[in-house]
Amino acid sequence: MKKNSLFVLILITLITSCSKKSTVSTTPSAETALVGTYWKLIEIQGQPVDESKLSKPPFLLLNADGRLSTSAGCNTMMGGYTLKEPLGITFSPNMAATMMACPDMKMEDEFKAILTEVNNYAISGKYLSLSKNKMAPLARFEKAVQPK
């Protein structure tokens, strides 16, 4: 009887010590957080965006199919993007855009130029930074609720 009890005890100990506990990370990857999120433009070339001079909020929205829509506050641009590991991103150089007359084209032109230069991104909390060669951010965005 003692031999059977000892055998069962050893068997239980072996089974419980060999089992692995699986852990599932609930933290989304940077790519998951980037795609499908409505990002509101808050800073361009280190300067805060003054929305009072814009006809609509400037934003960036990357779709899962590799397409994007974006605006610098007047015209809407559409095009493609490519993600590269780790944290690399490039935007298509020839984006389609609406052709509305904007009161101030300076920021619009600056934003278009930035999108052709960007080659990496970083996400920190609710902020997205687009940079070239991991230098100072060319544009910064904040996660926001997409207007209807």
C-alpha positions in Angstrom: 0.0 0.0 0.0 2.8 2.4 0.8 4.5 1.7 -2.5 1.3 2.6 -4.4 0.9 5.8 -2.4 4.5 6.8 -3.0 4.2 6.0 -6.8 1.1 8.2 -7.1 2.7 11.0 -5.2 5.8 10.9 -7.4 3.6 10.7 -10.6 1.5 13.7 -9.5 4.7 15.7 -8.7 6.2 14.9 -12.1 3.0 15.8 -14.0 2.6 19.2 -12.2 6.2 20.1 -12.4 6.4 19.4 -16.1 3.3 21.2 -17.1 3.8 24.6 -18.7 1.7 27.6 -17.8 0.8 29.5 -21.0 0.6 33.3 -20.9 -1.1 35.3 -23.5 0.0 38.9 -24.0 -2.8 41.3 -24.3 -0.5 44.1 -25.3 -1.0 44.8 -29.0 2.0 45.0 -31.2 3.0 48.3 -32.6 1.8 47.3 -36.0 -1.6 46.3 -34.6 -1.9 49.6 -32.8 -0.8 51.6 -35.9 -3.3 50.1 -38.4 -7.0 50.9 -38.1 -6.4 53.7 -35.6 -7.5 57.2 -36.3 -4.5 59.4 -35.7 -5.0 63.1 -35.3 -2.1 65.3 -36.4 -0.9 67.4 -33.5 2.6 68.5 -34.5 4.5 69.0 -37.8 8.2 69.7 -38.0 8.2 70.3 -34.2 5.5 72.9 -34.4 2.0 72.4 -32.9 -0.9 72.3 -35.3 -3.3 75.2 -35.0 -6.6 73.7 -36.0 -8.4 77.1 -35.9 -6.9 77.8 -39.4 -8.0 74.5 -40.9 -11.3 73.5 -42.5 -11.2 70.0 -40.9 -9.1 68.1 -38.4 -5.8 66.8 -39.9 -5.5 63.0 -39.6 -3.9 59.8 -40.7 -5.8 56.5 -41.1 -4.0 53.3 -42.2 -6.3 50.5 -43.4 -5.4 46.8 -43.0 -5.3 46.4 -46.8 -2.3 48.7 -47.3 -4.3 51.8 -48.2 -4.4 55.0 -46.3 -6.4 58.2 -46.2 -5.0 61.4 -44.7 -5.5 65.1 -44.6 -3.5 68.1 -43.5 -6.7 70.0 -42.7 -8.1 70.8 -46.2 -7.6 68.3 -49.0 -8.0 64.5 -48.4 -5.2 62.3 -49.8 -5.4 58.6 -50.6 -2.6 56.2 -51.4 -0.7 53.2 -50.2 1.8 52.4 -47.5 4.2 49.6 -46.7 5.3 48.3 -43.3 8.8 46.9 -42.8 10.1 45.1 -39.7 10.9 46.5 -37.3 8.9 49.8 -37.2 9.6 50.8 -40.8 7.0 52.5 -42.9 6.9 54.1 -46.4 4.1 55.9 -48.1 3.4 55.8 -51.9 5.0 58.8 -53.6 2.0 59.5 -55.9 -1.1 59.9 -53.8 -4.4 60.9 -55.1 -5.8 64.1 -53.6 -8.9 66.3 -53.7 -8.2 69.7 -55.3 -10.0 72.1 -53.0 -8.7 75.7 -52.7 -7.3 75.9 -49.2 -6.8 79.2 -47.3 -3.2 78.2 -46.4 -1.4 75.6 -48.5 1.9 75.8 -46.5 1.0 73.1 -44.0 -0.6 71.0 -46.8 2.5 71.1 -48.9 4.8 70.5 -45.9 2.7 67.4 -44.9 2.8 65.9 -48.4 6.6 66.4 -48.4 7.0 64.7 -45.0 5.1 61.6 -46.2 7.6 61.1 -49.0 10.5 61.3 -46.5 9.2 59.2 -43.7 10.8 55.7 -43.3 10.0 54.7 -39.7 7.5 55.2 -36.9 7.2 54.9 -33.1 4.2 54.5 -30.9 4.4 55.6 -27.3 1.1 55.3 -25.4 -1.4 57.3 -27.4 1.1 59.0 -29.6 2.5 58.1 -33.0 5.7 59.7 -34.4 6.7 59.5 -38.0 10.4 60.1 -38.6 13.2 59.7 -41.2 16.2 57.6 -40.1 15.0 57.5 -36.5 15.8 61.2 -36.1 13.5 63.8 -34.5 9.8 63.3 -35.5 8.7 65.0 -38.7 5.1 64.6 -37.7 3.4 63.6 -34.4 -0.2 62.3 -34.0 -2.5 61.5 -31.1 -4.9 58.6 -31.0 -8.4 60.0 -31.4 -12.0 59.1 -32.1 -12.8 59.5 -35.8 -15.3 62.2 -36.5 -18.5 61.1 -38.2 
